[in-house]
């Protein structure tokens, strides 16, 4: 999960949305702070974590 500093406050972005919305993030001038692996964090865009395990 990537943490970005934005005008509206800090926001977490998953690895998938980070790739998909890369141009939007750059255009908005979000500043990358650091990465963290934590299954409880949720992405501001998709509301999911970095890794979703299928439940059987």
VENSULLIN-V364788 format. One line per field, one symbol per residue. ss: DSSP state (2 for helix, 1 for strand, 0 for the rest). Layout:
ss->???
//
This chain:
ss->01111100111110222222022222200011111000000000000000000000
//
